[in-house]
């Protein structure tokens, strides 16, 4: 809740989350798809390389990260990814924070 404590409305909540994640995620890093999403081509168990946060405009309703996908870049929901291997503490904590937020049913 500290991330959105001063936010007035959904847009400011989304931007609070966006800038928090952008500042804490140390990309590139490996992640594994752990949840199926109809908006994403990833399959459960598939590993991907996360390149960073997607553009702000992609993150107005949910947080998306950019991955390398078939020689292209693709934005996928961060909620469907779990970190793989050893990552720095800030990246792991930021991903855990977002998963907690989503898991509690919170939305913008």
Residue, then its C-alpha position, 0 to 999 in steps of 0.5 A: x500500500x506504500x506504493x499507492x499511498x498518495x495516489x488519487x484514483x486509478x490512473x495515479x495508482x497505476x503510475x505509482x506501481x509503474x514507476x515503483x516496478x521500473x525502478x526496482x526491476x533489474x532487467x534483463x532477467x529470466x522468468x517462467x510462465x506460471x499462469x495461463x492468460x488469454x491475452x498472452x501466447x505464453x504457456x505454463x512452464x515456458x521460460x522467457x527473458x524479461x527486458x524491462x517494463x512495457x511502455x507506460x501506455x500499456x500499463x494503465x490497467x495492469x502491469x506489463x513487462x517486455x519480453x523477447x519473443x520470436x526475435x521481436x519484443x512483446x508485452x505480457x502481464x507481469x502477473x503471469x511470470x515468476x522469476x527464475x534463478x538467482x535475481x537481485x533482492x529488489x527485483x524479487x521483492x518487486x515481483x512479489x509485491x505485484x503478485x501480492x497485489x494481484x493475488x489480493x484482487x486489487x485493481x486500478 
